[in-house]
């Protein structure tokens, strides 16, 4: 990524990433559709309402994966093969440790989290079942994400995509088999998901093990390099903690939604599954810009890095605008994919109509935060996002509740956090290393 057409490289990297994220989201989305259509609205609410809890550990994993990707991309751009070897093996070792810790932690937090969300009795049992099984398979998710992060950091976003597509198709087949044919209900979609995730993890490990490039895995060299681990954690931990805490704060958002009953919960769940598909293009472009900035920063091509950020932002804004309008115009049809319950559909359409106009605000915080992480500055985005998505959002919800606890005001909790975050991230990006230093060849 240190030479050639910038926009073509960003698109070429982002499209496989977007398709990969699309298929990754299909795991839980297909789960939701299957239980909504074949089990009932309570099951739809149960599976959908667990997303905030699952995302706490997934967010931590994604953040650490980002840290590893930045370090590996910088080593790769600088052609430092020794550091690249250490970074890859330290990343995998840390992932194995984190997988075991995540599964143990997940088993402990299920009941307290359901209490914290004030989960209604008619949803609680199925939510507990889904979460308990899902946490058993966290290792597969963590290993796939980290292994894919290694490949993407050196410019290979296609092979992780192929593996993810394969496992997502398997997940869909398992969902239909376990739920429709076997009648396992919520248990069926949970088992289908973790089985498919483990298969994708095995495929990534197979590729890394059999690749003879400098970033290939040699099992005899697996171990933790303390200096390299510190370097990865210095970038990845702030991002991971930020994502985990943000997801935890969304547990409180879910509790406000739960107040309005299972039909509202199911409508909110349907909206959330559509929400992630609107965010995928901008997130993919942001991830591409992180790797782009990381490689060019490592090669001391700061002017090229800045131009990459500008082009990434323009792409994200254009795609997000088209998607937002499309989702609003087809909202009834899209929500009906998840359920035929008219009350649930009405809630889902209402959430889409209120929130979708604000998606373009997310482009600024995603792209600029990605650029800051690309030069190794992960703390500023972390603090800004923690303030905007946690503190500011919770203050907003508290005030909204005092003023009448209307569903319209609750619906604006996410957009208000996005706007605040984008304003702050933009200010700090303009003052960052990329914008302050003069261009270099």
N, C-alpha and C positions, 0 to 999 in steps of 0.2 A: 504493500500500500504506500510505499515511499516514492513511487513514480507512476506516471500515466494519468489517465482521465480520472478526476476525483469523483464526479457524479456517477460514472459507470462503476467504479470500484465500490462506492457506497451502496448503490442499487444491487450490484452483483453479490455483495455480502449480506445486505439486509433482506433480500427476497427469500433466500433459503432460511434465514433466521425467522422471518415472518411465518413462512409455511411451517417451520418447526414449532414455533409458539402456537400456531393455529392447531396443529395436531396435538400438542401438549394440552391445550385447553379443552380439546375434544374429550379427553379422559372424563373430567368431571361434568362437562356439558352433556355428554351422552348418558352418563349416570343419571343426571337430572331429568333428561327427556324420558328415559326409560321408566324411572320410578313415577314421574308425573303422569305418564300415559297409561301405565300398566299396574301401578300400585295405588296411587291416590295423592290428593293435595297435601295430606299430612306428611307423607314420605317425601314429597317434593320439598316441603318446608324443612324437613329434617336434614336432608342431604345438602340443600342450599345454605342453610343457616350455619353449617359447620365450616364454611370456607374461611372465615376469619381465624378460627382456631388452627386449622391446617396451615394457613399461610404464615403463622408465626414462625414455625420451624422451617417451612419452605423458604421464607424470606431470609432467614439467617443463612441457609445454605446458598441461596442465590447471591447474597452479598459476598460471602467468602469466595464463591465462584468468580465473581467480578474481580475481587482482589487478585486471585490467582491468574485470571486472564490478563489483567493489566501488567503484572510482573512478567508473565511469560511472553506477552507481546513485546514488551520493552527489551527483554533478553534476546528475543528472536530478531527484532529490528536492529539491535546492536551486534548480532551474530556472536553472542557470548554463549557458546555451546555448553560450557561447564555450568554456568549459572542456570541455563535453560534446563539441563538435566536435573539439577538440584531442585529447581522450582516444581517440575513435573512430579517427581517422586515424593517431595514433601506434601504437595497438594493431595495426592492419592492417600498417603498415610493419614493425613489429618481428616480426610473424608471418611475413612473406615472407622476412625475413633468417633467422629461426629455421628455416624450412622447408628452406632450402638447407643450412644448417649441420647440421641433423639428418640429412638424407640422406647427407651426406658422412661424418659421424661414424658413422652406422649401418653404412656399408660397411666402416669400419676395425675396428669392435669385434666383428664377428660371430665370427671365429675365436677371439680371446682369451676371449670369453664362453663359448663352447662348451667350451673347455679348463677354464675356471674352474668350470663346472658338472659337470665330469667326465662329459660326455655319452657314453654307451656307443657302441661302434662300430656296432651294428645300428640306431641311431637317428640318428647324427651326420650322415650325408649328407643325409637329408631335412630335418633341422632347419636345416642350413646353407642349403639351397635356399629353404626357406620364409622364413627371416629375410632373406636377401639380396634377395629380391623385395619383401618387405613394406617394408623400409626405403626402397626406391625410391619408394613411394607415401606417405611420411610427410607430404609437403606437403599432400595432400588432407585428411588427418586434422587437421593443425594448423589449416589455414584454416577448416575447418568448425567446429572447437571454438571458435576465437576469434570467428568471425562469429556463431555461436549465442550465445556469451557476451555479445556486444554487445546482441543482441535481447532476451535474457533479463533483462539488467540494467535495461531500460526496461519490463519487464513482459510482453514478447511471447515466450512459451515455446511457442506453437502452431505458428508457421510453421517454426521449426527442426525441430519434431517431424514435420510433414508431409514435409519433404524427407528426413529420416532414414528414415522408414518407406518412402518410395519407393525410396531407395538400398539399404536392407536387403533389400527384396523382390528388387531387381535382383541383389544379391549372391547370394541363394539360387538364383535362376535361373541365374546364371553358374556357381555351384558345380556344379550338376547338369549343366549343359551341358559345362563343361570337364573335370570328373572322370568322370561317368557316361557321357556320350556320347563325348567325345574321348579319355578315358583318360589325362589329363595328370597325375593323382595330386596330390602335394603342390604342384607348380607351379601346377596349375589353381586350387586354392583360394586361393593367394597372389595370383595375377593377378585373380581374381574380386573379392577384397577391395579391392585398391588401385584398381581401376577404379570400383567402387561409391563409394568414398570421394571420389574426384575429382569424381564427378557431384554428390554432396551439397555439396561445397565450392563448385562453380560455381553451384548454386542459391542458396546463402546470399549469395554475392557479388552475384548478380543482384538479389536483394531489397534489399540494403543500397544498391546503386548507384541503384536506381530509386525509393527511398523519399525523399520530400521533407520528412520530419520533421527536427528538429535533429540527430538522430543518423545521418542518411543520409550515405553516402560520396560525396565529390566527388573524382574521381581526380586532378584538378589540384591538390588540396590534400594529397595523400599525402606524408607526410614525418614526421620525428621531432621532436617537441617535447621538448627535453631535460628541462625541469622536469616535464612530464607523464610522461615515461618513467621518471624517478626516482620519481615518486609511485606509478606502477603497479608498478615493480619492488620498491619498499619493502614492498608488500603481497604481490605475486604471487611474487617470487623466493623468499622463505622457504618458502612453501607448495610451490612447484615443486621446489626443492632437497630439501625434506623428502620429497615423493612420489618423486622420482627416486632418492634414496639409499635410501628404504624398499624400492623395487622392486629396487634393486641388492642389498640385503641378502637379498631373497628368492631371488636367484640361489644364495646359499649354502644356503638352505633346500632349494631344488631339488636341490642337490648331495647333501644328506643323503638325500633321497628316491631319487635316482638310484642310490645304493648298493645298493638292494634289487632292481634290475633293471627291465627294460622293462615287465613286467606291472604292477608297483607304480607306475611312472611313468605308465602309461596310466590306472590307477585314480585316481591323484592328479590327473591332467588332467581326468578326468570330474568328480571332486569340485569342482575349481576352477571349472569352467564352471557348476555349480549354485550354488556359493558366491556368485558375483557377483549372481545373481538374488535371493538373500536380502538382500544388502546394498543393492540398488537403492532400495527404498522409503525406508530411513533416509537414504541419501545424497541422494535427491531432496528430502526434507523439510529436510535440513540446508542444501542449496543454496537452497531457498526461504527458510529462516530467515536466511541470509546477506544475501540481497537485501532481505528484510523489515527486518532490523536496519539495514542500510546506508541505506535510504531514510528510516526513522524517526529514525535518528541524524542524518542530514543535515537533517531537518526539526525537530530538537530535541525529539522526542517519545520520551523515554527510558522512560517508564513503559509505553508501548505496546510498545516494543521488548522490554522484559523479559517482558511477558505473552506476546508472540509466541514467545519462547524456551521458556517453560513449556509452552505448548500444543503446540509442535513436538515436544518431548521425549515428551509423553504419546502423541501420534500414532505416533511412531516405535516406542516400546515395544510398543504394542498390535499394530501390523501385524507387527513382527518376531517376536513371540511366536507368532502364528498361523502365519506362514510356517515357522518353525523346526520346529514340531510336524508340520506337513504334510509337509515334506521328509523328516523322519525316518521317518514312517509309510509313505511311498511311495518310499523310497530304492532298493529293488531295481528297481522299474519305471523310475525316472529314470535310473539308471546304465545300464540295458539300452538306453536310447535311443542311447548312444554306441558300444556294442559288444555282441557276443554271446559273447565270451570269458568263461567262468565265473570264471577266476582274476582277471581284471581287474575283473569285477563285484564279487567278494568284497572286493577292496582298496577299491574306490570306496565300497561300503556301510560298510565299517569306518571310513573317514575321516569320512563324513557323521555316523555315530552318535556318534563321539567329539567332534567339533568343534561340531556344531549347537547344543547346549545353551548355548553361550557367546555366541551372537550378540547377545543383548540387552545385553551389556556394551558392545558397539560403539556403541549408541545414544547413550550419554552423551558419548563422545569425539567423535562426529560432530556432534551438535547443538551442544554447547558450543564446540567448535572453530569451527564455522560462525558462531556468534554473535560470538566474539572477532574473527574476520576481518571481520565486518560493521561493526565499529567501528574497523577499521584496525589491529588488533593481531594481526598474523600471526606474529610472532616466537615468542611463547609456545607456540602450538600446534605450530610447527615444532620447537622444541627438545624439547618433551615427546614428540612422535611419533618424532623421531629417536632419543631415548633408549629409548623403549618398543619400537619396531618394529625398531630396528637394534642398538643396544648391548645392551640387556637380552635381546632375543631370541637374539642370537648367543652371549651368555654362557650362556643357558639351554641352547642346543643343544650347546655345548661340554661343559657339565657332564653333559647327558643322554648324550652319546657316551662320556664317561669312565665313567659308571655302567652301561654295557652296550649303548648304542645301540639300544634297543628301538623298534620302530615306534610303539608307543603313546606313548612319551615324545616322539618326534619330532612326532607328530600334535598334541600340545598346545602346540607352539611358537607358533602363531598365537594361540590363546586366551589364553595367559599374557601376551602382548604387549598384547592388547586390554584385559585387566583392569587391567594396570599403567597404561596410557594413560588409561583412563577415570577412575581414581582421581586421577591428577595433574591432568587437565584440569578435572575437577569442582572441585578445590581452587582452582585459579587463576581459574576462572570466578566462583566465589563472592567472590573478591577483586578482580574486574575493575571497570572503569569503570561498567558497567551496574548492578552490584549495590551499589557503594559510594555513588554519587551519589544524592541525593534525587530523587524523581519530579518531572518537570516537565510542564507542560501542553503 
